Amino acid sequence: MVPLGIAALLVAALVLRAHPASRAGAKQQGRVVGRISDAERAATFTFPPGIAEPDRQAILRAVADARPEAQRLIAAVDGLVDLRVAGTQAGVVGVTQPAGSRFVVTLNLGLAMRIHGQRGIDRLVLHELGHVVDFALVPPAMDARLDAEIPRGYGCEEGQTGACANPLERFAETFAKWATRDIGFGVDLGYKVPPPDDLESWGAPLDSLLKT
């Protein structure tokens, strides 16, 4: 097991949850969807001082292992992201929060590693970065089209999973599956959202966001 600088490993439920901000809320925090400056595009993730090097490398590996199309989308928004590695509240593995014109992403890497090693970390990192891609790049009309292709699923635990998962989480979970080419079979991490019938074609429209 790769040593990770995380102390808190115990939670009651193994699900990914993001900050319950809306797309409109993200705009109100100082961002306009699709508007990223040249300086922001040229920048990359901000890590806190003193982050453990294995943690940093595990995050960067998750991005490097993603499909090229997802890497390009992340490269367009990574300059907006302040990454944090920390324990999270019970039932939460990752949190993405708008902060002014930026996004703070908090990752419980130790828990993700415990669930399923680097595969769990990949799913966590790309889920949370999927939120940033969504908030920063995806217009509402495209969001609606993409969401219509995602099956509603079954069950409704605590009003948050399966058929009750909200559109923000449905996008982020599907983005992570598309980015990793991994539908998550055997990984007890997520919102229990089934993948689209054609996961490859689901993500194809996202590439157009980099051509505008």
ChimeraX commands (.cxc) that place a marker at each C-alpha (Angstrom):
marker #1 position 0.00,0.00,0.00 radius 0.5
marker #1 position 1.27,3.46,-0.88 radius 0.5
marker #1 position 1.82,5.44,2.36 radius 0.5
marker #1 position -0.52,8.42,2.51 radius 0.5
marker #1 position -0.44,11.37,4.89 radius 0.5
marker #1 position -3.99,10.82,6.18 radius 0.5
marker #1 position -4.95,9.91,9.74 radius 0.5
marker #1 position -8.75,9.67,9.56 radius 0.5
marker #1 position -9.77,6.41,7.86 radius 0.5
marker #1 position -13.09,5.47,9.50 radius 0.5
marker #1 position -16.51,6.58,8.25 radius 0.5
marker #1 position -20.03,5.24,8.56 radius 0.5
marker #1 position -20.92,5.21,4.86 radius 0.5
marker #1 position -18.78,4.96,1.78 radius 0.5
marker #1 position -20.17,7.53,-0.59 radius 0.5
marker #1 position -18.85,10.48,-2.52 radius 0.5
marker #1 position -20.62,13.71,-1.71 radius 0.5
marker #1 position -19.89,17.17,-3.00 radius 0.5
marker #1 position -20.80,20.53,-1.55 radius 0.5
marker #1 position -24.50,21.14,-2.30 radius 0.5
marker #1 position -23.84,24.28,-4.31 radius 0.5
marker #1 position -25.85,24.89,-7.46 radius 0.5
marker #1 position -24.45,25.87,-10.83 radius 0.5
marker #1 position -26.13,29.25,-10.34 radius 0.5
marker #1 position -24.44,29.51,-6.96 radius 0.5
marker #1 position -21.08,28.82,-8.57 radius 0.5
marker #1 position -21.68,31.66,-11.02 radius 0.5
marker #1 position -22.66,33.98,-8.21 radius 0.5
marker #1 position -19.36,33.16,-6.51 radius 0.5
marker #1 position -17.52,34.90,-9.31 radius 0.5
marker #1 position -17.31,32.59,-12.30 radius 0.5
marker #1 position -19.01,32.75,-15.67 radius 0.5
marker #1 position -19.45,29.33,-17.27 radius 0.5
marker #1 position -16.99,28.90,-20.12 radius 0.5
marker #1 position -14.98,32.02,-19.31 radius 0.5
marker #1 position -11.46,31.06,-18.23 radius 0.5
marker #1 position -8.62,33.51,-18.75 radius 0.5
marker #1 position -5.40,32.62,-20.52 radius 0.5
marker #1 position -3.52,32.98,-17.24 radius 0.5
marker #1 position -5.93,30.59,-15.50 radius 0.5
marker #1 position -5.60,28.06,-18.31 radius 0.5
marker #1 position -1.83,28.25,-18.10 radius 0.5
marker #1 position -1.83,27.65,-14.35 radius 0.5
marker #1 position -2.23,24.32,-12.58 radius 0.5
marker #1 position -3.42,22.94,-9.24 radius 0.5
marker #1 position -2.48,24.73,-6.06 radius 0.5
marker #1 position -1.37,22.36,-3.29 radius 0.5
marker #1 position -1.06,23.43,0.34 radius 0.5
marker #1 position 2.44,23.79,1.81 radius 0.5
marker #1 position 3.56,20.61,3.49 radius 0.5
marker #1 position 1.35,18.21,1.55 radius 0.5
marker #1 position 2.83,14.71,1.70 radius 0.5
marker #1 position 4.58,13.88,-1.57 radius 0.5
marker #1 position 2.83,10.47,-1.89 radius 0.5
marker #1 position -0.51,12.28,-1.63 radius 0.5
marker #1 position 0.47,14.73,-4.35 radius 0.5
marker #1 position 1.68,11.93,-6.60 radius 0.5
marker #1 position -1.48,9.86,-6.06 radius 0.5
marker #1 position -3.62,12.82,-7.17 radius 0.5
marker #1 position -1.46,13.58,-10.20 radius 0.5
marker #1 position -1.42,9.91,-11.14 radius 0.5
marker #1 position -5.23,9.84,-11.11 radius 0.5
marker #1 position -5.28,12.70,-13.61 radius 0.5
marker #1 position -2.47,11.24,-15.73 radius 0.5
marker #1 position -4.29,7.91,-15.97 radius 0.5
marker #1 position -7.50,9.52,-17.24 radius 0.5
marker #1 position -8.46,9.35,-20.91 radius 0.5
marker #1 position -6.82,12.10,-23.00 radius 0.5
marker #1 position -10.10,13.96,-23.56 radius 0.5
marker #1 position -10.67,14.18,-19.81 radius 0.5
marker #1 position -7.08,15.30,-19.27 radius 0.5
marker #1 position -7.62,18.18,-21.69 radius 0.5
marker #1 position -10.76,19.29,-19.86 radius 0.5
marker #1 position -9.00,19.10,-16.51 radius 0.5
marker #1 position -6.02,21.02,-17.90 radius 0.5
marker #1 position -8.41,23.84,-18.81 radius 0.5
marker #1 position -9.71,24.14,-15.22 radius 0.5
marker #1 position -6.89,22.92,-12.96 radius 0.5
marker #1 position -5.58,26.45,-12.54 radius 0.5
marker #1 position -8.84,27.25,-10.72 radius 0.5
marker #1 position -8.41,24.47,-8.15 radius 0.5
marker #1 position -7.01,24.61,-4.63 radius 0.5
marker #1 position -6.48,20.98,-3.58 radius 0.5
marker #1 position -6.58,19.86,0.04 radius 0.5
marker #1 position -5.96,16.41,1.52 radius 0.5
marker #1 position -7.79,15.92,4.80 radius 0.5
marker #1 position -10.21,13.81,6.76 radius 0.5
marker #1 position -13.86,14.47,6.02 radius 0.5
marker #1 position -17.12,14.20,7.90 radius 0.5
marker #1 position -18.80,10.82,8.28 radius 0.5
marker #1 position -20.20,9.57,4.98 radius 0.5
marker #1 position -18.17,12.02,2.90 radius 0.5
marker #1 position -15.05,11.19,0.89 radius 0.5
marker #1 position -14.65,14.37,-1.15 radius 0.5
marker #1 position -15.94,17.93,-1.14 radius 0.5
marker #1 position -15.88,20.56,-3.90 radius 0.5
marker #1 position -16.73,24.12,-2.89 radius 0.5
marker #1 position -16.78,27.34,-4.92 radius 0.5
marker #1 position -14.59,29.98,-3.24 radius 0.5
marker #1 position -14.78,33.30,-5.00 radius 0.5
marker #1 position -13.64,32.66,-8.56 radius 0.5
marker #1 position -11.87,29.45,-7.53 radius 0.5
marker #1 position -12.78,25.97,-6.27 radius 0.5
marker #1 position -11.53,24.25,-3.13 radius 0.5
marker #1 position -11.41,20.46,-3.51 radius 0.5
marker #1 position -10.90,18.44,-0.32 radius 0.5
marker #1 position -9.98,14.77,-0.73 radius 0.5
marker #1 position -9.91,12.03,1.88 radius 0.5
marker #1 position -7.26,10.01,0.09 radius 0.5
marker #1 position -6.70,7.64,2.99 radius 0.5
marker #1 position -10.31,6.49,2.90 radius 0.5
marker #1 position -10.31,6.14,-0.89 radius 0.5
marker #1 position -7.11,4.09,-0.69 radius 0.5
marker #1 position -8.64,1.89,1.98 radius 0.5
marker #1 position -11.74,1.27,-0.15 radius 0.5
marker #1 position -9.96,0.25,-3.35 radius 0.5
marker #1 position -6.36,1.42,-3.61 radius 0.5
marker #1 position -5.36,3.68,-6.48 radius 0.5
marker #1 position -8.56,2.75,-8.31 radius 0.5
marker #1 position -10.55,4.29,-5.45 radius 0.5
marker #1 position -8.36,7.40,-5.52 radius 0.5
marker #1 position -8.84,7.71,-9.28 radius 0.5
marker #1 position -12.61,7.57,-8.83 radius 0.5
marker #1 position -12.54,10.14,-6.03 radius 0.5
marker #1 position -10.22,12.61,-7.74 radius 0.5
marker #1 position -12.01,12.48,-11.08 radius 0.5
marker #1 position -15.44,12.73,-9.47 radius 0.5
marker #1 position -14.48,15.92,-7.67 radius 0.5
marker #1 position -12.69,17.38,-10.68 radius 0.5
marker #1 position -15.80,16.50,-12.68 radius 0.5
marker #1 position -17.65,19.00,-10.48 radius 0.5
marker #1 position -15.10,21.69,-11.38 radius 0.5
marker #1 position -15.39,20.90,-15.11 radius 0.5
marker #1 position -19.17,21.09,-14.76 radius 0.5
marker #1 position -19.23,24.39,-12.86 radius 0.5
marker #1 position -16.56,26.08,-14.96 radius 0.5
marker #1 position -17.19,24.80,-18.48 radius 0.5
marker #1 position -20.51,23.04,-19.08 radius 0.5
marker #1 position -23.45,25.26,-20.11 radius 0.5
marker #1 position -26.90,24.40,-18.73 radius 0.5
marker #1 position -28.27,23.15,-22.06 radius 0.5
marker #1 position -25.44,20.62,-22.42 radius 0.5
marker #1 position -25.84,19.60,-18.79 radius 0.5
marker #1 position -29.49,18.82,-19.45 radius 0.5
marker #1 position -28.70,16.78,-22.57 radius 0.5
marker #1 position -26.00,14.77,-20.80 radius 0.5
marker #1 position -28.19,14.15,-17.76 radius 0.5
marker #1 position -30.98,12.83,-19.98 radius 0.5
marker #1 position -28.62,10.04,-21.12 radius 0.5
marker #1 position -27.88,8.83,-17.58 radius 0.5
marker #1 position -30.23,6.13,-16.24 radius 0.5
marker #1 position -32.07,7.11,-13.08 radius 0.5
marker #1 position -31.04,4.01,-11.16 radius 0.5
marker #1 position -32.78,2.37,-8.24 radius 0.5
marker #1 position -33.08,2.89,-4.52 radius 0.5
marker #1 position -32.91,6.12,-2.58 radius 0.5
marker #1 position -30.67,5.89,0.47 radius 0.5
marker #1 position -30.98,8.98,2.66 radius 0.5
marker #1 position -32.51,10.76,-0.32 radius 0.5
marker #1 position -29.10,11.00,-2.01 radius 0.5
marker #1 position -28.28,7.89,-4.04 radius 0.5
marker #1 position -29.68,5.95,-6.97 radius 0.5
marker #1 position -32.91,7.46,-8.22 radius 0.5
marker #1 position -32.53,10.34,-5.74 radius 0.5
marker #1 position -29.05,11.45,-6.82 radius 0.5
marker #1 position -29.11,15.09,-7.89 radius 0.5
marker #1 position -27.93,16.21,-11.36 radius 0.5
marker #1 position -24.64,17.61,-10.03 radius 0.5
marker #1 position -23.66,14.23,-8.59 radius 0.5
marker #1 position -24.99,12.35,-11.60 radius 0.5
marker #1 position -22.70,14.40,-13.85 radius 0.5
marker #1 position -19.65,14.06,-11.60 radius 0.5
marker #1 position -20.07,10.33,-11.13 radius 0.5
marker #1 position -20.57,9.73,-14.85 radius 0.5
marker #1 position -17.64,12.00,-15.68 radius 0.5
marker #1 position -15.43,9.91,-13.39 radius 0.5
marker #1 position -16.58,6.68,-15.05 radius 0.5
marker #1 position -16.04,8.14,-18.51 radius 0.5
marker #1 position -12.65,9.61,-17.59 radius 0.5
marker #1 position -11.37,6.34,-16.11 radius 0.5
marker #1 position -13.16,4.05,-18.60 radius 0.5
marker #1 position -14.21,2.21,-15.44 radius 0.5
marker #1 position -17.91,1.86,-14.58 radius 0.5
marker #1 position -16.94,1.15,-10.98 radius 0.5
marker #1 position -17.97,-2.49,-10.67 radius 0.5
marker #1 position -16.77,-3.71,-7.28 radius 0.5
marker #1 position -15.88,-0.22,-6.01 radius 0.5
marker #1 position -18.15,0.70,-3.08 radius 0.5
marker #1 position -17.74,4.40,-3.70 radius 0.5
marker #1 position -20.29,6.66,-5.29 radius 0.5
marker #1 position -23.94,7.57,-5.68 radius 0.5
marker #1 position -25.13,4.30,-7.25 radius 0.5
marker #1 position -25.80,5.98,-10.58 radius 0.5
marker #1 position -25.79,3.51,-13.51 radius 0.5
marker #1 position -23.62,4.42,-16.51 radius 0.5
marker #1 position -25.19,5.51,-19.81 radius 0.5
marker #1 position -25.81,2.82,-22.40 radius 0.5
marker #1 position -22.90,4.20,-24.41 radius 0.5
marker #1 position -20.38,5.73,-22.03 radius 0.5
marker #1 position -17.98,6.60,-24.86 radius 0.5
marker #1 position -20.49,8.72,-26.76 radius 0.5
marker #1 position -21.81,10.31,-23.55 radius 0.5
marker #1 position -18.61,12.25,-23.04 radius 0.5
marker #1 position -18.03,13.16,-26.69 radius 0.5
marker #1 position -19.87,16.53,-26.53 radius 0.5
marker #1 position -17.55,17.70,-23.75 radius 0.5
marker #1 position -14.66,17.94,-26.21 radius 0.5
marker #1 position -16.46,20.78,-27.99 radius 0.5
marker #1 position -16.10,22.93,-24.86 radius 0.5
marker #1 position -12.39,23.32,-25.60 radius 0.5
marker #1 position -12.96,24.55,-29.15 radius 0.5
marker #1 position -14.87,27.71,-28.28 radius 0.5
marker link #1:1,2 radius 0.2
marker link #1:2,3 radius 0.2
marker link #1:3,4 radius 0.2
marker link #1:4,5 radius 0.2
marker link #1:5,6 radius 0.2
marker link #1:6,7 radius 0.2
marker link #1:7,8 radius 0.2
marker link #1:8,9 radius 0.2
marker link #1:9,10 radius 0.2
marker link #1:10,11 radius 0.2
marker link #1:11,12 radius 0.2
marker link #1:12,13 radius 0.2
marker link #1:13,14 radius 0.2
marker link #1:14,15 radius 0.2
marker link #1:15,16 radius 0.2
marker link #1:16,17 radius 0.2
marker link #1:17,18 radius 0.2
marker link #1:18,19 radius 0.2
marker link #1:19,20 radius 0.2
marker link #1:20,21 radius 0.2
marker link #1:21,22 radius 0.2
marker link #1:22,23 radius 0.2
marker link #1:23,24 radius 0.2
marker link #1:24,25 radius 0.2
marker link #1:25,26 radius 0.2
marker link #1:26,27 radius 0.2
marker link #1:27,28 radius 0.2
marker link #1:28,29 radius 0.2
marker link #1:29,30 radius 0.2
marker link #1:30,31 radius 0.2
marker link #1:31,32 radius 0.2
marker link #1:32,33 radius 0.2
marker link #1:33,34 radius 0.2
marker link #1:34,35 radius 0.2
marker link #1:35,36 radius 0.2
marker link #1:36,37 radius 0.2
marker link #1:37,38 radius 0.2
marker link #1:38,39 radius 0.2
marker link #1:39,40 radius 0.2
marker link #1:40,41 radius 0.2
marker link #1:41,42 radius 0.2
marker link #1:42,43 radius 0.2
marker link #1:43,44 radius 0.2
marker link #1:44,45 radius 0.2
marker link #1:45,46 radius 0.2
marker link #1:46,47 radius 0.2
marker link #1:47,48 radius 0.2
marker link #1:48,49 radius 0.2
marker link #1:49,50 radius 0.2
marker link #1:50,51 radius 0.2
marker link #1:51,52 radius 0.2
marker link #1:52,53 radius 0.2
marker link #1:53,54 radius 0.2
marker link #1:54,55 radius 0.2
marker link #1:55,56 radius 0.2
marker link #1:56,57 radius 0.2
marker link #1:57,58 radius 0.2
marker link #1:58,59 radius 0.2
marker link #1:59,60 radius 0.2
marker link #1:60,61 radius 0.2
marker link #1:61,62 radius 0.2
marker link #1:62,63 radius 0.2
marker link #1:63,64 radius 0.2
marker link #1:64,65 radius 0.2
marker link #1:65,66 radius 0.2
marker link #1:66,67 radius 0.2
marker link #1:67,68 radius 0.2
marker link #1:68,69 radius 0.2
marker link #1:69,70 radius 0.2
marker link #1:70,71 radius 0.2
marker link #1:71,72 radius 0.2
marker link #1:72,73 radius 0.2
marker link #1:73,74 radius 0.2
marker link #1:74,75 radius 0.2
marker link #1:75,76 radius 0.2
marker link #1:76,77 radius 0.2
marker link #1:77,78 radius 0.2
marker link #1:78,79 radius 0.2
marker link #1:79,80 radius 0.2
marker link #1:80,81 radius 0.2
marker link #1:81,82 radius 0.2
marker link #1:82,83 radius 0.2
marker link #1:83,84 radius 0.2
marker link #1:84,85 radius 0.2
marker link #1:85,86 radius 0.2
marker link #1:86,87 radius 0.2
marker link #1:87,88 radius 0.2
marker link #1:88,89 radius 0.2
marker link #1:89,90 radius 0.2
marker link #1:90,91 radius 0.2
marker link #1:91,92 radius 0.2
marker link #1:92,93 radius 0.2
marker link #1:93,94 radius 0.2
marker link #1:94,95 radius 0.2
marker link #1:95,96 radius 0.2
marker link #1:96,97 radius 0.2
marker link #1:97,98 radius 0.2
marker link #1:98,99 radius 0.2
marker link #1:99,100 radius 0.2
marker link #1:100,101 radius 0.2
marker link #1:101,102 radius 0.2
marker link #1:102,103 radius 0.2
marker link #1:103,104 radius 0.2
marker link #1:104,105 radius 0.2
marker link #1:105,106 radius 0.2
marker link #1:106,107 radius 0.2
marker link #1:107,108 radius 0.2
marker link #1:108,109 radius 0.2
marker link #1:109,110 radius 0.2
marker link #1:110,111 radius 0.2
marker link #1:111,112 radius 0.2
marker link #1:112,113 radius 0.2
marker link #1:113,114 radius 0.2
marker link #1:114,115 radius 0.2
marker link #1:115,116 radius 0.2
marker link #1:116,117 radius 0.2
marker link #1:117,118 radius 0.2
marker link #1:118,119 radius 0.2
marker link #1:119,120 radius 0.2
marker link #1:120,121 radius 0.2
marker link #1:121,122 radius 0.2
marker link #1:122,123 radius 0.2
marker link #1:123,124 radius 0.2
marker link #1:124,125 radius 0.2
marker link #1:125,126 radius 0.2
marker link #1:126,127 radius 0.2
marker link #1:127,128 radius 0.2
marker link #1:128,129 radius 0.2
marker link #1:129,130 radius 0.2
marker link #1:130,131 radius 0.2
marker link #1:131,132 radius 0.2
marker link #1:132,133 radius 0.2
marker link #1:133,134 radius 0.2
marker link #1:134,135 radius 0.2
marker link #1:135,136 radius 0.2
marker link #1:136,137 radius 0.2
marker link #1:137,138 radius 0.2
marker link #1:138,139 radius 0.2
marker link #1:139,140 radius 0.2
marker link #1:140,141 radius 0.2
marker link #1:141,142 radius 0.2
marker link #1:142,143 radius 0.2
marker link #1:143,144 radius 0.2
marker link #1:144,145 radius 0.2
marker link #1:145,146 radius 0.2
marker link #1:146,147 radius 0.2
marker link #1:147,148 radius 0.2
marker link #1:148,149 radius 0.2
marker link #1:149,150 radius 0.2
marker link #1:150,151 radius 0.2
marker link #1:151,152 radius 0.2
marker link #1:152,153 radius 0.2
marker link #1:153,154 radius 0.2
marker link #1:154,155 radius 0.2
marker link #1:155,156 radius 0.2
marker link #1:156,157 radius 0.2
marker link #1:157,158 radius 0.2
marker link #1:158,159 radius 0.2
marker link #1:159,160 radius 0.2
marker link #1:160,161 radius 0.2
marker link #1:161,162 radius 0.2
marker link #1:162,163 radius 0.2
marker link #1:163,164 radius 0.2
marker link #1:164,165 radius 0.2
marker link #1:165,166 radius 0.2
marker link #1:166,167 radius 0.2
marker link #1:167,168 radius 0.2
marker link #1:168,169 radius 0.2
marker link #1:169,170 radius 0.2
marker link #1:170,171 radius 0.2
marker link #1:171,172 radius 0.2
marker link #1:172,173 radius 0.2
marker link #1:173,174 radius 0.2
marker link #1:174,175 radius 0.2
marker link #1:175,176 radius 0.2
marker link #1:176,177 radius 0.2
marker link #1:177,178 radius 0.2
marker link #1:178,179 radius 0.2
marker link #1:179,180 radius 0.2
marker link #1:180,181 radius 0.2
marker link #1:181,182 radius 0.2
marker link #1:182,183 radius 0.2
marker link #1:183,184 radius 0.2
marker link #1:184,185 radius 0.2
marker link #1:185,186 radius 0.2
marker link #1:186,187 radius 0.2
marker link #1:187,188 radius 0.2
marker link #1:188,189 radius 0.2
marker link #1:189,190 radius 0.2
marker link #1:190,191 radius 0.2
marker link #1:191,192 radius 0.2
marker link #1:192,193 radius 0.2
marker link #1:193,194 radius 0.2
marker link #1:194,195 radius 0.2
marker link #1:195,196 radius 0.2
marker link #1:196,197 radius 0.2
marker link #1:197,198 radius 0.2
marker link #1:198,199 radius 0.2
marker link #1:199,200 radius 0.2
marker link #1:200,201 radius 0.2
marker link #1:201,202 radius 0.2
marker link #1:202,203 radius 0.2
marker link #1:203,204 radius 0.2
marker link #1:204,205 radius 0.2
marker link #1:205,206 radius 0.2
marker link #1:206,207 radius 0.2
marker link #1:207,208 radius 0.2
marker link #1:208,209 radius 0.2
marker link #1:209,210 radius 0.2
marker link #1:210,211 radius 0.2
marker link #1:211,212 radius 0.2
view
